[in-house]
Amino acid sequence: MARINPSVVQEILGRVIAYYTAFTLLPGVSVPGAVFLSQAFYWSRNSKTKARNGWFYKNQRGEDSWESETGLTPKQQANARKSLVEIGVLEEERRDVPAKIWYRVNCERLLELLADQLDEGSSGSGCNSQFFPLVDSTTPSGQSGGQDGRALIRPKGKSITENTTQSTSRNKSEAAKAKSHSGPESKLTRAEMAELLGQQRADLIARNYGSNKVGVPAVEEMRRTLRTWNSSGAERG
């Protein structure tokens, strides 16, 4: 029996839906919640959404719905929304007649929680962030929309699992280096060592964003990116 080429299966599957695994570090957020937030974050960057001060509308089911874009059932969506609303990263508002639920990502709160998790994860044993934006329905299968609207192609032969494993090894190595400075003769305080590890983790995140900045500039770039997306919508609203 002839073996079926994977490309045939890929054509049937259609576009790839990726998500920001860093969102699973948020308190109480599971993988479905991270998928939902990633898609909401994607739509927050839409020009029309920015013009509405960050608000956008999407059905649970049907064409261009949460279900069609993420694969989450209405029940999974409800659970995901509840967890995101509880920590303040997702805002909901009922409008129109009949009532529709409009959504907005609170980027300030999201940034605050991500920064907290970044600090907590500076021990080197935390989960690693892999930033793969959700793909736009207009981009070819296997590609993702970049921050500037250009397609981001995932490197061939590099799976998310493989990248995560490599990142974990780098983080453990960085943690070991930092701990080597914490001997009796070291002048680094616990706070300084935590800051060092946090900056190393930020370096990794910056590289996943496509930035070559390291240390404090890497942290600031990540924060500026989130602030820019949030403030752009506020100014146009």
Phi, psi and omega in degrees: 000130182290141179278141180277133179291135179305331181296330178294316178296321181298322179296325179288321183292326182084213187287156180267138175249111176256173178208164178280104181294342177299335180293340177288349176281343180294143184301125176077007183260122178268183179299314176302322178295321179293321178296315180298313181295322179298318180290322177296320179295322177300312182288339177294338182270357178292142183299321179293322179295317178299323180292338178260027178060035175092355183272142175213159182241143178206136178286160175287320183228162178105192181291138180055035180260174175302318183293317181291331184270331184243340184083000180281135176286163178306322179293317178295323178298316181299316179295320179295314180299318181300314181294325182284323178293321182299327180265001172085009180270345178236130177249142180233148180210130179272128181223168173069172177227119356295158186298136175236148179267121176259151186234151173210135176274126177276092186294330178295314179293320179299316179298318180299314182290322178296321179296320178298315181292327178297318178293316181293329182277003184286000176284349178091356183251002184280177179290149182263143181272128175240111186265099175238104183300150175295145183280150174278147180295345181267353181265151181298155178300137180092000179241161181231151179282130180275175181296332181260014177091350179277154180285138175253119182263124180293134181305136180295142177080000181246102178277165178298321179298317180295316179297320180295319179298316179296319180294322179298318179298319179295317181296319180295322179295318180294322180295320179296320179296318181294320181293333180294343179271357188260018179290180182302328183271357183285145178259002180284130174278170178300320180296319180293322179292320177297321179296319179299313180295321178298320179292323178295322178292322178295326177301317180296316179297318179299320179295324177293334176279352181092017181259147178259011180281153180224165177066216182304316178303327179294318178297314182296324179295319178298317181292320179297322180299312180293320180295322182297314180298323182285314183290329180298318178291322181294322182290328182273342184286000000 
